[in-house]
Amino acid sequence: MTPPTRLRRALAWAALLAVLLAVFGLYTRGDFMLDVANQLWGCF
């Protein structure tokens, strides 16, 4: 594996981890969870 490929893969993993942490942070907020539940309930 060449160094640019390693760097690109490491950046991709870092971006994925940042997105997952952001989503986890949103789910710890009760008002966000209530909004998501209301939107899901509104579909039915």
N, C-alpha and C positions, 0 to 999 in steps of 0.2 A: 504494500500500500504506500503510495507516495505521500509526502507531507501535505500537499494541498488537499488531498482526499481526506486525510486524517483530520485536518483542520475543519473542513466542511462538515464532516461527520460529527465532530465534537460540537460545532456550532449548532447543528441540527438537534442534537441531544439537549443542549443547553436551552434552545428555544422551546423544545417540547416540555422540558421541565418547568420553564417559566410559565407556559400556558397552563399546565396542570396545577401549579401552585396558585395561579390567578383564579382558576375555576374553583379550587378548594376554598380559597378565600371568600369567593362569592357565596358558596354554599353554607358558610358559617354565619352568614347574615340572615336573620329570620325574615326580614321584610322581602328579601330577594326570593327566598324559598316560597313565601306566601304568594308573591307575584307569579312565579313559575307554576305553582299549583293552580292558581286561578286561570292562567292561560291554558293549561292542559284541560281543566274542567270545562272551559269555554268551547273546546273543540267538540265536545259530545253533547 
